[in-house]
Amino acid sequence: MILIIREPATAEQITQMEQAFGSMIKLAVDFKRGILAGGGSLHADCEQALLEDGSQQEDIWGADWYPHKREVTFEALINIRPRQQNFGLEIQDPTLREQVEAVARRLLEVG
């Protein structure tokens, strides 16, 4: 189940987003709007939900959230963007990584 999260997620929302993978949630994070979509089978599905919600593609980056470890990782196919100087799966710009992580933690660290 893909949810768009604009305010800190509830425990129930985290559980719903975990259904696809159990201990991990795939995310697309719009770092400019400070929102994210999570819970799909693919980062691209989450990205599409944000695009339909009005986000701009250049502002959306893929990440994964591990709720039980409270850990964010930054690898996703949607992150391969040569036009934005990101040539691999992982977000390479440290400042951008920090922004994506800050949004994920603000919205997903429950309790």
C-alpha positions in Angstrom: 0.0 0.0 0.0 1.5 3.3 -1.1 0.8 6.2 1.3 1.8 9.9 0.9 3.0 11.1 4.2 2.9 14.8 4.9 2.9 14.7 8.8 4.7 12.3 11.1 3.4 8.8 10.3 1.4 6.8 12.8 2.4 3.4 13.9 -0.6 2.1 11.8 0.7 3.8 8.7 4.2 2.4 9.2 2.6 -1.1 9.5 0.6 -0.6 6.3 3.7 0.6 4.3 5.8 -2.4 5.7 3.4 -4.9 4.1 5.3 -5.0 0.8 8.7 -6.0 2.3 8.2 -6.7 6.0 11.2 -5.0 7.6 11.8 -2.3 5.0 9.8 0.4 3.3 10.7 1.7 -0.2 10.4 5.5 -0.4 10.3 8.3 -2.8 11.1 11.6 -1.0 10.3 15.0 -2.3 13.0 16.9 -0.3 11.7 20.4 -1.4 8.1 19.8 -0.4 9.2 17.8 2.7 6.9 14.9 2.0 7.3 11.3 0.9 5.5 8.3 -0.5 6.2 4.9 0.9 5.1 1.3 0.7 5.2 0.3 -2.9 7.0 -2.7 -4.4 9.1 -0.3 -6.5 10.6 3.2 -5.8 9.1 4.2 -9.1 5.6 3.4 -7.9 6.1 5.8 -4.9 7.7 8.4 -7.3 4.6 8.2 -9.5 2.3 8.8 -6.5 4.3 12.0 -5.7 4.3 13.2 -9.3 0.5 12.8 -9.4 0.4 14.8 -6.2 2.2 17.7 -7.8 5.9 17.0 -7.1 8.6 17.8 -9.6 10.7 14.8 -10.7 14.0 16.6 -10.1 13.0 16.9 -6.4 12.1 13.3 -5.8 14.8 10.8 -4.7 14.6 7.1 -3.8 15.5 5.7 -0.4 14.7 2.8 1.9 13.6 3.1 5.6 14.2 0.2 8.0 11.8 1.0 10.9 13.2 -1.4 13.4 16.8 -0.2 12.9 15.8 3.4 12.3 18.1 3.4 9.3 17.9 5.2 5.9 19.7 3.9 2.8 19.9 5.7 -0.4 19.9 3.2 -3.3 17.2 3.2 -5.9 16.9 2.9 -9.7 15.1 6.2 -9.8 18.3 7.8 -8.5 20.2 7.2 -11.7 20.0 10.7 -13.2 23.0 11.7 -15.4 21.3 15.1 -16.1 21.4 15.8 -12.4 25.0 14.5 -12.0 23.9 11.3 -10.2 25.3 8.4 -12.2 24.6 5.5 -9.9 21.9 3.9 -7.8 23.0 5.7 -4.6 22.4 9.4 -4.0 25.9 10.8 -4.4 25.6 14.4 -3.2 26.1 14.4 0.6 23.9 17.5 1.0 21.1 16.0 -0.9 21.4 12.7 1.1 21.2 14.7 4.3 18.0 16.5 3.1 16.4 13.2 2.0 17.3 11.6 5.3 16.0 14.6 7.3 12.6 14.3 5.6 12.5 10.5 6.1 13.4 10.7 9.8 11.0 13.6 10.5 8.1 11.7 9.0 8.9 8.1 9.9 10.6 7.9 13.2 7.6 6.8 15.3 7.9 6.9 19.0 
